[in-house]
């Protein structure tokens, strides 16, 4: 009994969890205080809900940014999940380990580096536009399609697809390669087509892991700043970009609105994380 207590995983994690909880708690306390109008730097110590009213006003830019962030997050997550599922199924038919080298290699690059590469290649003054103009596909680089810094967030979505597809593929592939192939063989012997095996055998096997991974991807994209800031435009802009604008405002009172937006982002991401953890527990 004593050994179990000494080697309890919770006890081992206690020092790290204590530091994380202190930092997280202090940050949340600071954010809540400033969202309520308490900004000690300028001597503002009275509690007020004006930041919430201004931010959540029906005509506020917050709602446009919320819709834009949801569009980018949902589109990137759904497309990444679908492509990752098909890619993982194809890779699972090859039992070697070298075929995942490209996936792991991609994960080594930060999102910011990947976004800069897309900007250099896909912008209207980028390499692809210049090459297309050189070989006569277009008359000038300016005729190249607007794929980055566009109002629909296509460049942002492309950037996330390039990073999240390998991530989800590795998750699904790990599940598939840990499962017995007997189910798929039996279904094939019973006359099931490739798509029927995918629908009735493969997807039920990987669905819990895929959903948990997809929710994590959604939460990350929804709260990410660097990619929308680099590949996005001034309007509409993602919620984290809108929040930072308030933080950088010369009027320090605008920080309250930025804190309100940050708290909303934090709440949504925490809800998504809890759902993902629940799905992971159900899978086990």
SENU-7755 format. One record per atom (N, C-alpha, C, O): residue in one letter; x, y, z. Coordinates in pm, whole numbers, plus 50000, padded with zeros to 5 digits. Layout:
# SENU-7755
aXYZ;...
//
This chain:
# SENU-7755
x500834988150000;x500005000050000;x500885012650000;x500615022349930;x501955011950082;x502865023250089;x503555025549956;x503745036949914;x503955014449888;x504625015649759;x503695021949656;x504125030249575;x502435018149660;x501475023749565;x501315038749588;x501175046449494;x501355042649715;x501215056849745;x502435064649699;x502325075649644;x503625058749722;x504855065649685;x504955067349534;x505365077849486;x504585056949460;x504735057249316;x503445061049245;x503275058349126;x502535067349317;x501305071849255;x501625081849144;x502415091049165;x501025080249026;x501315089748917;x500925103948952;x501585113448909;x499875105549029;x499465119049068;x500515125549157;x500785137549145;x501115117649246;x502155123049332;x503385126849251;x504035136949280;x503705118949151;x504855121949065;x504635134648983;x505565142148956;x503385136848945;x503065148548863;x502785160948947;x502635171848892;x502725159349078;x502325170449165;x503185183049148;x502615193849136;x504515182049146;x505315194449130;x505005201949001;x504805214049002;x504975194548889;x504705201048761;x503285206648756;x503075217848708;x502305198848807;x500935203448805;x500745215548894;x499945224448863;x501465216149005;x501365227749094;x501825240449023;x501165250849031;x502965239548954;x503465251148881;x502485255448772;x502195267248756;x501975245448697;x501035248648589;x499775255048644;x499285264948589;x499235249548753;x498015254948811;x498225269048866;x497345277548854;x499375271448926;x499655284848977;x499735294948862;x499145305748868;x500475291248758;x500595300348644;x499265302448575;x498905313648540;x498525291348554;x497225292448489;x496245300248574;x495505308748524;x496245297448705;x495335304548794;x495635319448800;x494715327648797;x496915322848807;x497285337048811;x496905344048681;x496425355448683;x497105337148569;x496755343148439;x495255345248428;x494805355748383;x494475335148468;x493025336548462;x492525347648554;x491645355448518;x493105348148674;x492705358648768;x492995372448710;x492165381548720;x494165373948650;x494555386748590;x493625390148474;x493205401648460;x493305380148390;x492445382548275;x491025386248319;x490415395348263;x490495379248419;x489155382248467;x489105396248528;x488145403648508;x490155399748604;x490185412948666;x490185424048561;x489435433748573;x491015422548459;x491075433048357;x489805433148272;x489385443748226;x489195421448249;x487945421248173;x486825428448247;x485885433448186;x486935429048379;x485965436148461;x486335450748483;x485725457648564;x487345455248411;x487705469348415;x488735473148518;x489025484948534;x489295463648590;x490285466548692;x491665466748627;x492275456248604;x492145478848598;x493455480548534;x494275489548624;x494165501748619;x495095483348706;x495835490948807;x496865500248747;x497245510148810;x497335497448626;x498365505748563;x497885520048544;x498675529448557;x496615521748514;x496065535148492;x495195539448609;x494465549348600;x495275532048720;x494525535748839;x493035533248831;x492265539648903;x492625524048744;x491195520848728;x490895508548811;x491285497448774;x490195510348922;x489975499449017;x488495496349041;x488165488449129;x487605502348965;x486175499748981;x485725488848885;x486105488648767;x484915479648937;x484395468748855;x483285473948763;x482365480848805;x483425470448636;x482425474448538;x482295463648431;x483255456348405;x481125462648372;x480865452848266;x480855459248128;x480355453448032;x481385471248119;x481335478447991;x482105471147882;x481715471447765;x483215464447918;x483995457047817;x483195445547760;x483255442947640;x482435438647844;x481575427747795;x480475433347705;x480165427547602;x479885444647745;x478825450547664;x479355455147529;x478715452947426;x480515461547529;x481075466447403;x481505455047312;x481305455547190;x482085444647371;x482585433547291;x481445425347232;x481485421547115;x480425422747313;x479325414047271;x478175421747208;x477115416147183;x478395434447183;x477385442347113;x477105436246976;x478015431346909;x475845436446935;x475455429746810;x476215435246690;x476485427946595;x476555447946693;x477255454246581;x478775453846598;x479495459946519;x479255446946699;x480685446346724;x481385437446622;x480785428246566;x482675440246598;x483475431846508;x483695417946565;x484075408846492;x483445416246694;x483655403246758;x482895392246686;x483435381346666;x481665394746647;x480845384146586;x481345380446448;x481295368746409;x481845390246373;x482455387246243;x483705378746262;x483925369046190;x484515382546359;x485735374946386;x485425361046438;x486115351446403;x484385359846521;x483995346746570;x483575337546455;x483975325946449;x482745342946364;x482345335046248;x483525331246160;x483585320146108;x484455340546142;x485635337846061;x486505327046124;x486995318046056;x486695327946256;x487505317946327;x486835304246321;x487505294146301;x485515303846339;x484795291146332;x484885285246191;x485065273146175;x484765293646090;x484865288945951;x486225282545925;x486305271445871;x487295289445964;x488645284245943;x488845271346022;x489395261645969;x488415271146148;x488645259646235;x487855247446187;x488395236446178;x486585249446156;x485735238246114;x486175232945978;x486295220845960;x486415241945882;x486825237445749;x488155230045755;x488305219445695;x489115235645825;x490435229145835;x490325215645904;x490965206045862;x489525214846010;x489395202346084;x488705191546001;x489155180145997;x487615195145934;x486875185245856;x487685180045738;x487755168045714;x488305189145665;x489105184945549;x490315176645594;x490625166445534;x490975181145699;x492125173745750;x491735159745795;x492445150145769;x490595158645863;x490145145645912;x489835136145798;x490215124445801;x489135141245695;x488765132745582;x490005128045505;x490125116145474;x490905137145475;x492115133545401;x493005124245484;x493585114745432;x493125127245614;x493955118945701;x493405104745710;x494175095145713;x492085103245714;x491485089945720;x491815081845596;x492225070245606;x491655087845478;x491945080745354;x493435077545342;x493805066745297;x494275087145381;x495725084845373;x496175074045469;x497025065845436;x495605073945589;x495975063845688;x495535049945644;x496255040245664;x494365049045584;x493875036045535;x494805030845426;x495125019045421;x495235039945338;x496145035645231;x497495031245288;x498055021145245;x498015038745386;x499305035345445;x499235022745530;x500225015545542;x498075019945587;x497945008245673;x498094995245595;x498374984745652;x497894995945465;x498064984045382;x499534980745361;x499874969845315;x500404990245395;x501854987945385;x502404987545526;x502414997645595;x502854976245567;x503244974145707;x504644979045741;x505094977445855;x505334985145645;x506664990345676;x506585002845763;x505525008845778;x507725006645819;x507775018345906;x508365030545836;x508265041645888;x508965028645720;x509615039845652;x508605048945584;x508955060245549;x507365044345564;x506405052445490;x505855063945573;x505145072445520;x506165064545700;x505705075545783;x506785086145801;x506595095745876;x507905084645732;x509005094245746;x508565108245704;x508875117945772;x507855109245593;x507415122345545;x506445128845643;x506475141045661;x505595120845706;x504655126345803;x505375131945924;x505095143045968;x506315124245978;x507075128946094;x507975140746058;x508175149646140;x508505140745938;x509345151745894;x508545164745889;x509055175345927;x507325164045844;x506475175945837;x506195181645975;x506165193845993;x505975172946073;x505645177446208;x506805184646276;x506605191746374;x508015182946223;x509175189446284;x509185204546259;x509865211846331;x508435209146159;x508425223346126;x507305230446202;x506175225646202;x507605241646267;x506545249446334;x505545254846233;x505835256146114;x504355258146283;x503315263646196;x503775276746131;x503435279546016;x504535284646204;x504975297446149;x505905295546030;x505785302645931;x506815285846039;x507735283145928;x506965278245806;x507245282345693;x506005269445830;x505175264245720;x504395275645653;x504265275845531;x503885284945733;x503105296145680;x503985305345596;x503575310145491;x505205307945644;x506125316345567;x506445309845433;x506535316645331;x506615296645433;x506885289545308;x505715290945211;x505915293245092;x504495289545262;x503315291245176;x503245305445121;x502905307445005;x503585315045205;x503545328945160;x504555331245047;x504255338344951;x505725325245058;x506745326844955;x506365319844825;x506735324344717;x505625308944836;x505285301244716;x503965305544653;x503875306144530;x502955308644734;x501595310244682;x501115324544669;x500035326844614;x501865334244717;x501415348044704;x501525352444558;x502185345844477;x500865363544524;x500885368344386;x502265373344343;x502515375044224;x503135375544438;x504515379044405;x505475367644440;x506685369544445;x504905355744464;x505695344344506;x506285336544391;x506195340544274;x506915325344426;x507635317444326;x506715311344222;x507015311844103;x505595305744265;x504695299344168;x504125309444071;x504005306543952;x503785321244118;x503255331544029;x504315335843926;x503995338043810;x505555336943970;x506625340843878;x506925329843777;x507155332443659;x506915317343825;x507145306243732;x506015305143631;x506255302743513;x504775306943677;x503635306243585;x503725317243480;x503375315043364;x504185328943520;x504325339843424;x505475337143326;x505395340743209;x506535330843374;x507685328143289;x507355318043179;x507835319343067;x506515307943211;x506205297643110;x504935300943032;x504505293042949;x504345312643059;x503225317142979;x501845312843026;x500865315142955;x501755306843142;x500425302943191;x499575315243225;x498355315043209;x500225325643274;x499555338243302;x500395349443242;x501595347743220;x499765360843216;x500505371743152;x501425378943249;x502465384043208;x501045379443376;x501855386243477;x501585379843613;x500515373943633;x502525380843707;x502315374943840;x501045379643908;x500455372343988;x500615392043877;x499415397243942;x498155389643901;x497135390443969;x498225382143791;x497085374243746;x496975360843819;x496015353443799;x497945357743902;x497915345143978;x496765345644078;x496525356144138;x496055334344099;x494925334344193;x495345338644333;x496445335544378;x494475345744400;x494745350244537;x494505338544631;x493355335144661;x495585332344678;x495495320544764;x495925323344907;x495615315644998;x496625334244927;x497025338245063;x496635352745083;x496555360644988;x496385356245209;x495905369645243;x494655373045165;x494555383745105;x493705363945167;x492415365745099;x491315366845203;x491505362845318;x490175372045165;x489095374645259;x488385361945303;x487645362245402;x488585350845233;x487945338245271;x488855329245355;x488435318545398;x490075333345379;x490985325645462;x491515313045396;x491875303545465;x491555312845262;x492025300845192;x493465297645228;x493815286145254;x494315307945229;x495705305645264;x495885300445406;x496735291945431;x495075305445498;x495135300645637;x494745286045644;x495395278045711;x493675282545574;x493205268645574;x494255259445511;x494515248545562;x494855263745399;x495895255645335;x497065253345428;x497635242445431;x497425263545503;x498535262145597;x498225251745703;x499065243345735;x497015252245759;x496645242545861;x496495228445803;x496815218645870;x496015227545681;x495895214245619;x497265207645607;x497415195745633;x498255215445568;x499585209845551;x500195204845680;x501065196145677;x499755210245793;x500295206045921;x499425195745993;x499955186646058;x498125197145983;x497245188546062;x496955175145996;x496665165446066;x497015174445864;x496795161545798;x497835151145842;x497445140045878;x499135154345842;x500105144445894;x499855140746040;x499975129146078;x499505150646122;x499245147946264;x498095138046282;x498235128346356;x496985140446217;x495835131546230;x496095118046163;x495615107746209;x496855118146055;x497185105545987;x497955096246079;x497685084246083;x498925101746151;x499715093446243;x498835087946356;x499045076546399;x497875095646403;x496975090746508;x496145079146457;x496035068746522;x495545080946340;x494695070446283;x495515058246246;x495095046846268;x496685060646191;x497545049546149;x497965041046269;x498055028846258;x498225047446381;x498605039946501;x497465030946546;x497705019746592;x496225035646535;x495075027446572;x494905015846474;x494675004546516;x495005018746347;x494805008346246;x495844997246257;x495514985446243;x497085001046282;x498134990946287;x498154983346419;x498864973446433;x497364988046515;x497224980546640;x496034971146638;x495844963046729;x495214972346533;x494034963846520;x494354951446438;x495244951446353;x493604941046464;x493754928846385;x493174930846246;x492174937846229;x493814924546147;x493324925646010;x492214915545982;x491674915245871;x491864907446080;x490874896946056;x489514902646021;x488814897145935;x489124913646086;x487814919346056;x487724923445910;x486724920745844;x488744930045862;x488744934545723;x488764922745627;x488104922945523;x489524912345662;x489594900445576;x488244893345572;x487804888945466;x487614892045688;x486294885545692;x485284893445609;x484514887545534;x485294906745622;x484364914945545;x484614913445396;x483674913045317;x485894912745358;x486214910945216;x485754897345166;x485254896245054;x485944886945247;x485504873545208;x483994872445197;x483474864245121;x483294880845273;x481834880845267;x481294889245152;x480084890645135;x482194894945073;x481764902344955;x481674917344972;x481164924144884;x482164922645083;x482104937145105;x483094944245013;x484234939844997;x482654955144955;x483544962944869;x484514970944955;x484424971045077;x485444977644887;x486444985544958;x485784996645039;x486174999045154;x484805003444981;x484125014245051;x483225009045163;x483065015645266;x482644997345144;x481834991345251;x482704987345369;x482304989045485;x483904982145341;x484824978845450;x485274991345523;x485434991445645;x485475002145446;x485875014845507;x484755019945598;x485025024745708;x483525018945553;x482395024445628;x482025016145750;x481775021545858;x481995002945733;x481454994345839;x482524987945928;x482214982946035;x483784988045883;x484844981645961;x485874991846008;x486144992946127;x486454999245913;x487575008045947;x487125020246028;x487695023146133;x486115027245980;x485695039546048;x485245036946192;x485645044546280;x484435026646221;x484095024146362;x485315021346450;x485315024646568;x486365015246392;x487575012546470;x488325025246508;x488825026346620;x488415034646415;x489255046446437;x488455058746479;x489045069046512;x487125057846480;x486315069746505;x486595076546639;x486735088746640;x486685069246751;x486985076246879;x488305083846875;x488365095346919;x489355077446823;x490655084246815;x490605095946717;x491195106446742;x489895094146606;x489795104846506;x489035116746563;x489455128146542;x487945114246633;x487175125246692;x487985132646797;x487985144946801;x488685125146882;x489505131546986;x490605139946922;x490835151346964;x491285134546821;x492335142146754;x491785154146680;x492395164846681;x490625152546615;x490015163646542;x489615174946636;x489765186646601;x489115171646754;x488755181946850;x489985189546899;x489935201746918;x491075182346920;x492315189046958;x492795198446848;x493265209446875;x492675193946724;x493065202346611;x492175214746605;x492665225846583;x490875212846624;x489945224146622;x490315234246730;x490385246246704;x490565229346853;x490915238346962;x492195245946935;x492295257846965;x493185239146878;x494445245746847;x494265256546741;x494745267746758;x493555253246633;x493365262846525;x492545274746573;x492855286146539;x491525272146652;x490645282846698;x491395293046784;x491075304946782;x492385288446859;x493115297346950;x494445301946893;x495175309346960;x494785297746773;x496095301146716;x496125315346663;x495145320346607;x497265321746681;x497415335746638;x498325337446517;x497995344946425;x499475330546515;x500515333946420;x500105331846275;x500425340246190;x499405320946244;x499035318246105;x498015328346054;x498225333945946;x496905330946126;x495975341246078;x496605355146069;x496265362945980;x497535358146159;x498185371246155;x499075372646032;x499165383445974;x499725361745991;x500645362245878;x499925360945744;x500255367945648;x498955351945736;x498295348945609;x496915355145595;x496265353545492;x496465362145698;x495145368345693;x495215382945649;x496295388145618;x494055389345647;x493955403345608;x493395411345725;x493085405745830;x493265424245706;x492795432845814;x491345430745853;x490955432945967;x490515426345755;x489115423945784;x488555413945682;x488715416045562;x487925403345727;x487765399245868;x489055393145922;x489915388745846;x489165393046053;x490345387246117;x489915377346224;x488815378246278;x490805368146255;x490495357846354;x490435364046493;x490975374746518;x489765357046584;x489585362046720;x490905365046791;x491025375646852;x491905356146786;x493175359446854;x493825372046798;x494445379546874;x493705374346668;x494265386446608;x493505398746657;x494105409046685;x492185397446666;x491375408546716;x491705411546862;x491755423146902;x491935401146940;x492295403147081;x493625410347094;x493765419347176;x494605406547013;x495915412947021;x495835427646981;x496565435947034;x494955430646886;x494795444646848;x494385453146968;x494845464446984;x493505447647051;x493075454847171;x494235456347270;x494365466647335;x495065445847281;x496205446547373;x497225457047330;x497875463347413;x497355459047197;x498345468447146;x497795482447128;x498505491447083;x496525484447162;x495905497547148;x496595507647240;x496955504447354;x496765519947189;x497405530347270;x496585533547394;x497135537447497;x495275531947383;x494395534047497;x494375521347581;x493825511247538;x494965521747699;x495085509647781;x493735504247826;x493645492647864;x492695512447822;x491375507647859;x490835497447760;x489945489647794;x491385497447638;x490945487647538;x491405473647572;x490905463947515;x492345472447664;x492815459147703;x491695450847766;x491725438547759;x490725457447826;x489615450147886;x488855442247780;x488475430747805;x488635448047663;x487945440947556;x488805429347505;x488285418647474;x490115431447499;x490995420447459;x490945408947557;x491005397347516;x490835411947685;x490735401447787;x489415394147776;x489355382047797;x488345401347745;x487045394847726;x487125384747612;x486645373447625;x487715388847501;x487855379847386;x488735367947422;x488435356647384;x489805370347495;x490715359447535;x490005349547626;x490205337447614;x489185354447717;x488435345547806;x487435337047728;x487235325247758;x486805343047629;x485855335347546;x486595324547468;x486115313147459;x487735327947411;x488545318047340;x488965306847435;x488885295047400;x489395310447555;x489825300547654;x488685291347692;x488875279247703;x487505296847713;x486345288747750;x485995278747640;x485755266947669;x485965283247515;x485615274347405;x486655263247391;x486305251647371;x487925266747401;x488995256847387;x488945246747501;x489165234847479;x488655251247623;x488565242147737;x487405232547722;x487525220747757;x486285237347672;x485135228447646;x485505217847544;x485195206047562;x486165222047436;x486595212547333;x487585202547390;x487525190647358;x488515207147474;x489505198147533;x488855187847625;x489235176147624;x487875192147703;x487185182747792;x486445172147711;x486475160347745;x485785176347604;x485085166647518;x486075156847458;x485805144847450;x487245161947415;x488255153147358;x488755143047460;x488945131347427;x488975147447584;x489425138247689;x488365127847718;x488695116147741;x487105131747719;x486035122247742;x485985111547633;x485775099747661;x486185115847510;x486205106247400;x487405096847413;x487295084847385;x488535102247456;x489715093747476;x489485083447584;x489915072047570;x488815087347693;x488525077947801;x487545067247754;x487675055547790;x486565071147674;x485605061447622;x486275051447531;x485905039747528;x487275056347455;x488005047447365;x488755036647443;x488805025047402;x489325040747559;x490055031047640;x489115021247707;x489565012347780;
//
